[in-house]
Amino acid sequence: ALERLGGGRRPCPFVTVVTDLGSAHPHWFDRRVDTCFVPSEALRRAARRRGLRNSQVRLRGLPIRPTFWQSPTGKVETRHALGLKPDYDTVLVVGGGDGVGQLGAIVDALASAAALRARTPTQIVVVCGRNRALCAELQLRPWPAGVRVVVHGFVSQMSDFMAAADVLVTKAGPGTIAEASARGLPLVLSSFLPGQEAGNVQFVTRGGFGAYRHRPSAIASTVMSWLDSPQQLADMSSNALAASRPLATYEIAHDIGTMLVGRESQLMPRAAASS
């Protein structure tokens, strides 16, 4: 793309928006770029190691939709609106847009562990994405007494489901992590793509707002221990908010707009500019 735009001198700025949180492929970083927007300090350091000048790198965060950081009506009201029990501890389990992975086994383990809790009833909200077969299977499955399991396919109001939840179980996708962080939602990461998403796990664990657990039984044990420790959940929620950069979308758009205005004035003929 840089070659087609004319290499060094080109009529419009060329920018990169890095969309991994803790580590990134070297091809993200090209020394000829005008500006490289990165979502974390770790990626700022990575860009500098790849030879980008400090002036080329801007730490802005990962772009997310405004609904994930704008204040909802409140957890109880949001649960009511979604048809959930307002006074139940709520675990959100998301398998990505295609509902892949060990989603069924994770829900089984969570339901079994939740049935053993004596203090507070638990509801598990499962988002299967486009995996219709799994969605139908889980909807028909009998669940332990005292545990409510609510199963959905693909949903468009993920920000509301995150606002209603106490804990999120998901794979280590950067977008979901950034959205949950903006919501102040603690996470258990169940899987990651080696290399590409490994740094996302570190972003969460080092940030103090989540853990990585692969086995369904370990996921369930971790989630239940958090639900039984309200102060720990509150601390993790605060850490998630501290790690978030919810205004990234607007800041990146503003920076690009400023660059375009500046580039336009540089390319304008002198006679026209002075008229």
C-alpha positions, 0 to 999 in steps of 0.5 A: 500500500505504501508503494502504491501511495508513492513511498515517502512523499504522498498526497495523503497520510498513511496510518496504522491502527494496531489492534492487538493489545500486548504483542503484535506481528512485526508487519504492523510496524513500517518505518515509512508510516506517518503515524502508528496508533497503538493500544498499549504501552507494550505496543509502543515499546514494540513499535520503537524496537522495530525502528519507528521514531517516537514522533511516529507512535501515538498511544491511543487505545483500541477503538470500540463503540461508544456503547461500551463506555457510556453509562448504562441505566444500572446493573439491576435495570439492565438485567431487567431489560434483558430478562435476567434475574436482577438479584442473581450473580451473573456470569457471561460466557461468550464464544466469539462471533462463531461460537467456537471452542469448548463453550459447551464444556465450560457452561457445564462446568460453571453450572455444576460449580454454581449448584454447589454455592449456598449463599447466592443464586447464579445465572449463566448467560451464554452467547453462542454467536452463529453456532446455531447447533450449539445454541439449540443443544444448550437451550434443550439441556437440563441444568442443575436445580438452583442454576439459571442458564440463559442461552442466546445465539448472535446478539447485537447488544453485547454492551448491555450483556457486559453491563449486566454481568459480574464476570466474563468468560471468553477467548483472548480476542483484543476487541472483547478485552477492550470492551470488557475493560471499558465496562470494568468487567473482570475476565477469565480467558479460556483460550488464545491464538498462539503468538497473535493473542498471547500478549492479550493474555498478559495485558489482562493478567498484568493489568490485574483484571483477569486470569487465564484458565484453559480447563473448564473445571479451573475456569469454573473454580476461578469464577465461583471464587471471585463471586464469593469474594466481592472485594476482589471483584471490586478491585479487579473492576477498578483495575479493568477501568484503569487499563481502559482507553475508552475514547480511543475511537474519537482520539484516533479520528481526531488525530487523523482529521488533524493530519488531513487538514495539515497535509491539505495545507502543505499540498495547496499551491502557494497562490491559492493558499494566499488568496 
